Amino acid sequence: MERSAILEKLLANIDNIYELGKQRAFELGNPFYAKYEGDGEYYTKELPNGERYLVSVEIIVDENDMPVQVKDTVIKRLGFQ
């Protein structure tokens, strides 16, 4: 498949971008953060094992205002997906 055809296929359903982001976070051993309807001011944090939590998120930046760390505080456990 030609590269532009792959890109068009991915962009045809924007939900694929979300799934690619989740997959990549898990490949790197990181949790995946997303904001869903009903989360209010919080985020849903999903771990590679499927555990989910409602969390508040603080982004730590360096002297150049570049993000270097995500600090989260668990509000409540949402269970497994």
N, C-alpha and C positions, 0 to 999 in steps of 0.2 A: 504494500500500500504506500502510495506517495505521501510525503510529509504533509503537504497542504491538505490532502484528503483526511489524514488522521486529525489534524487540527480542526478542520471543519466538522468532523464527527464529534469531537470533544465539545466544541462550542455549540453544537446543535442542541445539546441538553446541558445547560449550565450546572446542573446538579453534579455532573461528573467532576467539575473542578473541586467541589467540596469533598468528594470521595478521594480524589487524588491527593488533596491536602491531608486528609486523615491518614491515608495509607503511608504517605511520606513521613508524617510525624511518628507513626508507629515504627516504621523502618529505622528511624533514628533513635528509637527508644524513648521518645517524648510523649507526653499526653497530648491530646487534641482538644482545643478549646473552640467552642462555637456558641453563638447567641441565637437562641430559639425564641419563637413567640411564646410569651408566658414566663420567660426568665426574668423579666423586669430589668433591673440594673445589673443583674448577675450574668454569669456565663455557665454553660454546662462544660464540665471537664470530663473527658472520656479517656480511660487508660487502655493500653493494648489488650488487657484481659477482659474488657467489656464493662468494667466497673464505671459508674457514672456518678458525678457529684455536681451540686449547684455550688458555685464558688464566686467570691469576689476576686478581682484580678488587679494587681498593681504591676505596671511595667517599669522596671529599673533601667535607667539610661546612663550612658557614660558622659564624660565632659563634652563630647561632640553631639550630644542629644541622640545617640544611636542606641537602640534597645539592646541590652546585654543579658537581662534576666526577667523571667516572669515569676512573680510571687503570687500565690493564690491562698485564700483562706476558705476552708470548707464551711458552707452554710448548712447544707444537709446532704445526706447520701440519697441518690436517686435509684440505686440498684444496678442491675445488669441489663445490657441491651442484647 
